[in-house]
C-alpha cells in the first residue's frame, strides 16, 4: 500500500516562539511550501488526508485538501513526539492514497533518520516489513 508522509512546512524558529508550540504557524516560506503541495503531489492518487493537530501541520495540508475537494482529519497519533508505535497502527489502517502530515521527529522514526527537510514528502510503501521509502519529493524552494 502506497501512502505519502509529509513533513510540515517551515514554521520559523521553535526557540523564538513564546506560546504553546502546538499553535506555532507556518512562516512565509512554509505557506509557499503548503501552496505548492498540490502540484508536488499531482499524479498521485490521494483519497484521504490525515494530519497532526498542530497548527503548522493543519496549515500545510489545507491547500491540498481544498485542491482535491477533501476534508482532512486531525489525529494526535501524528503529533510532535509521537513514536513509531503510535504511528504504525494509523498507517496500517489508512489505506492506499493517504497523505499523512507530521513532524520531523516522527518522519525520522518512520524513515530511519533520513534527512527530511520541512515541506518535503516521501512516497512510502507500508507493508509487513514496515515503512519503506519509495520516492522523495523535495520541498519547494
C-alpha positions as a Python dict, from the first residue, in 0.01 Angstrom:
ca = {
    (1, 'X'): (0, 0, 0),
    (2, 'X'): (142, 338, -101),
    (3, 'X'): (100, 640, 123),
    (4, 'X'): (265, 982, 141),
    (5, 'X'): (434, 1119, 452),
    (6, 'X'): (470, 1498, 453),
    (7, 'X'): (680, 1698, 694),
    (8, 'X'): (501, 2024, 770),
    (9, 'X'): (622, 2341, 603),
    (10, 'X'): (869, 2583, 754),
    (11, 'X'): (737, 2734, 1075),
    (12, 'X'): (1023, 2951, 1189),
    (13, 'X'): (1243, 2904, 1492),
    (14, 'X'): (1093, 2698, 1772),
    (15, 'X'): (1324, 2864, 2029),
    (16, 'X'): (1189, 3210, 1943),
    (17, 'X'): (823, 3109, 1971),
    (18, 'X'): (688, 3212, 2314),
    (19, 'X'): (346, 3050, 2305),
    (20, 'X'): (231, 2689, 2313),
    (21, 'X'): (427, 2515, 2037),
    (22, 'X'): (109, 2346, 1912),
    (23, 'X'): (-4, 2692, 1799),
    (24, 'X'): (312, 2785, 1604),
    (25, 'X'): (202, 2873, 1249),
    (26, 'X'): (379, 2841, 919),
    (27, 'X'): (621, 3117, 825),
    (28, 'X'): (607, 3278, 482),
    (29, 'X'): (828, 3006, 333),
    (30, 'X'): (607, 2739, 488),
    (31, 'X'): (297, 2899, 337),
    (32, 'X'): (463, 2884, -6),
    (33, 'X'): (554, 2519, 56),
    (34, 'X'): (194, 2441, 153),
    (35, 'X'): (62, 2620, -156),
    (36, 'X'): (296, 2411, -374),
    (37, 'X'): (196, 2078, -216),
    (38, 'X'): (-100, 2008, -450),
    (39, 'X'): (128, 2045, -752),
    (40, 'X'): (403, 1838, -593),
    (41, 'X'): (161, 1551, -531),
    (42, 'X'): (-27, 1578, -860),
    (43, 'X'): (-45, 1247, -1035),
    (44, 'X'): (-60, 1058, -706),
    (45, 'X'): (-394, 903, -611),
    (46, 'X'): (-483, 1089, -290),
    (47, 'X'): (-809, 980, -128),
    (48, 'X'): (-755, 1072, 237),
    (49, 'X'): (-557, 1330, 434),
    (50, 'X'): (-455, 1282, 798),
    (51, 'X'): (-262, 1545, 991),
    (52, 'X'): (-114, 1622, 1328),
    (53, 'X'): (-344, 1866, 1508),
    (54, 'X'): (-59, 2119, 1540),
    (55, 'X'): (-142, 2443, 1356),
    (56, 'X'): (160, 2422, 1123),
    (57, 'X'): (57, 2076, 1004),
    (58, 'X'): (-306, 2175, 953),
    (59, 'X'): (-192, 2480, 756),
    (60, 'X'): (36, 2259, 544),
    (61, 'X'): (-245, 2027, 428),
    (62, 'X'): (-522, 2285, 394),
    (63, 'X'): (-432, 2384, 33),
    (64, 'X'): (-405, 2018, -68),
    (65, 'X'): (-742, 1937, 82),
    (66, 'X'): (-901, 2237, -90),
    (67, 'X'): (-746, 2150, -427),
    (68, 'X'): (-870, 1790, -406),
    (69, 'X'): (-1209, 1867, -253),
    (70, 'X'): (-1128, 1651, 50),
    (71, 'X'): (-1170, 1707, 422),
    (72, 'X'): (-863, 1645, 635),
    (73, 'X'): (-868, 1456, 963),
    (74, 'X'): (-664, 1559, 1266),
    (75, 'X'): (-509, 1273, 1462),
    (76, 'X'): (-298, 1309, 1778),
    (77, 'X'): (-104, 995, 1677),
    (78, 'X'): (82, 1215, 1425),
    (79, 'X'): (166, 1486, 1682),
    (80, 'X'): (514, 1607, 1771),
    (81, 'X'): (690, 1347, 1983),
    (82, 'X'): (489, 1052, 1851),
    (83, 'X'): (688, 731, 1826),
    (84, 'X'): (673, 451, 1572),
    (85, 'X'): (438, 251, 1795),
    (86, 'X'): (189, 542, 1786),
    (87, 'X'): (200, 589, 1409),
    (88, 'X'): (217, 233, 1274),
    (89, 'X'): (-142, 145, 1373),
    (90, 'X'): (-258, 459, 1191),
    (91, 'X'): (-57, 365, 882),
    (92, 'X'): (-188, 9, 894),
    (93, 'X'): (-548, 127, 872),
    (94, 'X'): (-525, 426, 638),
    (95, 'X'): (-547, 258, 302),
    (96, 'X'): (-363, 341, -17),
    (97, 'X'): (-362, 702, -129),
    (98, 'X'): (-343, 854, 217),
    (99, 'X'): (-135, 1163, 291),
    (100, 'X'): (-8, 1192, 648),
    (101, 'X'): (132, 1527, 763),
    (102, 'X'): (355, 1519, 1069),
    (103, 'X'): (674, 1648, 1231),
    (104, 'X'): (1044, 1594, 1174),
    (105, 'X'): (1093, 1362, 1469),
    (106, 'X'): (807, 1141, 1355),
    (107, 'X'): (942, 1138, 997),
    (108, 'X'): (1277, 1024, 1136),
    (109, 'X'): (1106, 748, 1334),
    (110, 'X'): (933, 620, 1023),
    (111, 'X'): (1201, 679, 761),
    (112, 'X'): (1509, 575, 956),
    (113, 'X'): (1681, 907, 1025),
    (114, 'X'): (1687, 1024, 665),
    (115, 'X'): (1709, 1395, 607),
    (116, 'X'): (1353, 1520, 595),
    (117, 'X'): (1354, 1893, 522),
    (118, 'X'): (1047, 2091, 617),
    (119, 'X'): (790, 2084, 340),
    (120, 'X'): (927, 1766, 182),
    (121, 'X'): (734, 1445, 124),
    (122, 'X'): (806, 1074, 89),
    (123, 'X'): (603, 825, -103),
    (124, 'X'): (624, 512, 110),
    (125, 'X'): (521, 151, 85),
    (126, 'X'): (357, 30, 404),
    (127, 'X'): (366, -345, 436),
    (128, 'X'): (451, -635, 659),
    (129, 'X'): (812, -516, 682),
    (130, 'X'): (712, -169, 797),
    (131, 'X'): (767, 156, 607),
    (132, 'X'): (989, 156, 301),
    (133, 'X'): (1066, 482, 123),
    (134, 'X'): (987, 459, -247),
    (135, 'X'): (1038, 815, -367),
    (136, 'X'): (1138, 1151, -218),
    (137, 'X'): (953, 1467, -320),
    (138, 'X'): (1175, 1765, -233),
    (139, 'X'): (1037, 2068, -58),
    (140, 'X'): (963, 2357, -293),
    (141, 'X'): (1205, 2645, -257),
}
